[in-house]
Amino acid sequence: MHDAHLTDPLEYLYEELPPERMAEARRHLAECPDCRREIREIRETVKQYRQTPRPVPPEGLAERTARAAIGEADKGAVGLLRGRFPAPARAVPPPETAEQRQEKLEEDFKRLKDDFRA
């Protein structure tokens, strides 16, 4: 560490440094009150975090969230993205249903028959 302070205190605390760097860090901490204070503060912060009770979500939140997500998915991507992006220059028509496609084919076939007779 020489005269430099610890550059990776979390790696030191979690003992993720290579052995030679851990030894350097220990030597440095023995001589540096600033780094010892930083390590102490980090340990205290972690301790307080671990002691903080976890919030309990309101009853039914998971079901309501799932229902809302399914409802949005049913609207399709257009419903999810509406208002978030500018409208395309040319609107893309929605896909045809099988019935619409069948009607269109029958109309085309009738037109071809009529053209063939003429």
Sequence and secondary structure as in RCSB ss.txt:
>XXXX:A:sequence
MHDAHLTDPLEYLYEELPPERMAEARRHLAECPDCRREIREIRETVKQYRQTPRPVPPEGLAERTARAAIGEADK
GAVGLLRGRFPAPARAVPPPETAEQRQEKLEEDFKRLKDDFRA
>XXXX:A:secstr
 TTS  S HHHHHTT S HHHHHHHHHHHHH HHHHHHHHHHHHHHHHHHHS      TTHHHHHHHHHHHHHHH
HHHHHHTTTS   SS       HHHHHHHHHHHHHHHHHHHH 
